[in-house]
Amino acid sequence: MMPCLIGTPADAAQEKLAALGYTVTRVVYESRRGVPEADSTRVIRIRQFGNNHIELMVSHFKTQV
């Protein structure tokens, strides 16, 4: 069963899924205005294709204020 990784840092999510045997593709969503001073890239959507291919949609966030 695929774990819920929404909100997880992209690198950590990709490593965890790869360790579980999934092939992972990363798609980056970027807003038109951008995210000035973004300091984190996090998972915003997960799609599964077949039994072992996962697509992570990630986006940039500013998490430090």
N, C-alpha and C positions, 0 to 999 in steps of 0.2 A: 504494500500500500504506500502511495506517495505521501510524504509528510506535507503539512501546510506550511509554506515558507513565505507567505505574503508579509512584507515589511522587513524581511531578513536582508542583511547586506548581500549584494549580488555574488561576491566571491565566495562567501561562506555557503550560500545556497547551492551554488554550482559545485563546490567541493563535496558537499553532503550528498547531492544527487549522483555525482560521479562515483562516490564510494558505494552507493547502493546499486550501481550497475547501469545507470541511465546514461544515454547519450544526451548531452545538453547543448542547446542552441540558445544564444542570448540575443535579444532584440532590444535596442535602446529607444525609448520614447523620449523625445525632447519637445518641450513646449516652445511655442513661437517666441515668447518673451525670454526664455531661458531661465536659469536659476542662478542669479549672481551669488558668488561665494559658496557654491555647492560644495559640500564636504563629504557626501555619502551617496552611494548608488545602491538603491534598494529594489527588491522584487515587488512589482505591482500587479502582475498577472502570471498565471501558470497554465499552460496548455499541454496536454499529453496527446501524442500521436502514436498509435500502436501500443505495443507492450513496453517499449523501453526508450522512447524518444520524448524528451521534454523540451518545451520552448519556454524560456523565462523572458518576460517583458520587464525591463528595468528602467528606472528613471532616476534622475539626479535630485537630491534634496539637500537643503541646508538644515542640519540638525543641531549645530552649535550656535548659541545666541550670545 
